[in-house]
């Protein structure tokens, strides 16, 4: 069967559209949580909520949303305290855990790895299970991710983790719109003591990778070939994947209160931006960037805009550009 295809770039992200059915999204879980909603969930104190802070560790230590667990596996190892509960040992262990790269620490795994010279590729499911279990990220919880959002570029920190959990079939995952910046702007409560979630048994995690959310290079080449693309289009060069069109990532977000914080645009506005790039809502969206992180912003924006048939080409230009 021949598939038609087109691509567009979302400010550092490129999305590939391939003919395919769009799944219904009427009953989909809420993707965005507003600060007031999060505050209400915290007040309910049902034990069902898990807030994950994706900011750098220094920012987290300077003040975080009450109950938020730090989760920044892209750069630093997980904070493991074990039985050391007193303040006497806490500072030493925090310094040890944060300043030591994960690659130099046993039993601590990142979400991503390097393969064939390409960095940032998602690890195998069993490795991801160990990371998530160790961090206490329970699929039974309502997981709310957030980044700083004092700048539009902060969005990728939350959307990257959202994409990974969504790919692994976590049923209830959302992003805090406005992030820590809006929470602070509204003078909501802040804590300074680190918070840790209880670890889980990796074998108890029921992770079911959603293959439709991830596109590998081989599949992308097949799709291009099916559309009649010339082989020479895959030569390594500066620029973009053939057929790509540009929609800046900044167009998915808007500043509030004179730039105090950023939020995602309304669903209707996001759909209008997507419709401008590709009117056919039945086409599949595959996003890419340089290394896969910004691509997650495009995936999330597409979901917010009602385009549920969306995936990410994780190798992105780091892999594509290495082809010859």
C-alpha positions, 0 to 999 in steps of 0.5 A: 500500500502506498502512503502519501507523506509530507513533513513540517518543521516546528522551530527545531522540530520537523514533523512527518505526515503519513496517511493513516487513521486518527484515533478518537480523542474524546475520552483521552486523559487531560494532558494539561493541568493548571496551577489551580487544579494542581493545588486542588489535587494536593488539598485532596491528599488522596495519595494518588498524585505524583508531581515530578520536577524536571528542572535542574537540581540547583533550581529544585533545591532553591524551592519546589512545589510541595511534594514534588519529586526531582526527576532529571535523569538527562544529566544527574543521578537519582537522589538515593538516600537509603536509610540516611534520614538525618540532616547531618548526612543529607547534604553530603549525599545530595552533593554526591548524587548530584555532582556525579554523572550517571555514567560513572555511577553503578545501578543508575540508568538514564532514559537515553543512551548512545548507539552507533554514535547517535546520542539521546536514543531511548533505552530498551524497555527493561532498562527504562523499567529499572530507572522508573521503578528506582525513581518510584514512578508508579503507573497507578499514580496520576503523574504531573510533570513540570519544568521551569517555563520562565522561558519557552525553551523550558517546555522540552524538559517536561514534554520529553518525560511526558513522551517517554511515559506516554510511549510506555503506556502510563495511563494518566500523565499530564503537564503543569501548564505554566510550570514552576514559573506560574506557580511562583508568580501566583505566590503559591506555597514552596518547599525546600526539603527534597522529596523522594518517592518509594522505589518499586519492583521493576518486574511489577511495572506493566510497561507496554511500549506503543510502537505507533509513538516511535519511528525508527530511521529504517521506517522513515526511509521506507515511507520516503521511498513509498512516496517516491523520494530519490535516494540522493535525498538521504545524503548527509548535508545541512538543512532538513529532511526532504519535504519538511516545512517550518512552524516555529516551536515558539508558536506553540507557546505564549508568554503571560504576565509580560513574560513571567511565564509561558503556557501552551496555546489553546487547543483551537490555536494549535489546531489552526497552526497544524491545519496551516501546515497540513490541512488533512487531519487524517495524516500521521505526524512524526516530529524530529529535531536535532536530538529528539528532545525538542521533537517531544514539544511538537508531539505534545502540541499536536496532541493538544491540537487534537492530532492523536496519530502522532509519533517521534523520529527519535534519532532526528538530525543527529542520526539522519545527518550521519547517513551517506 
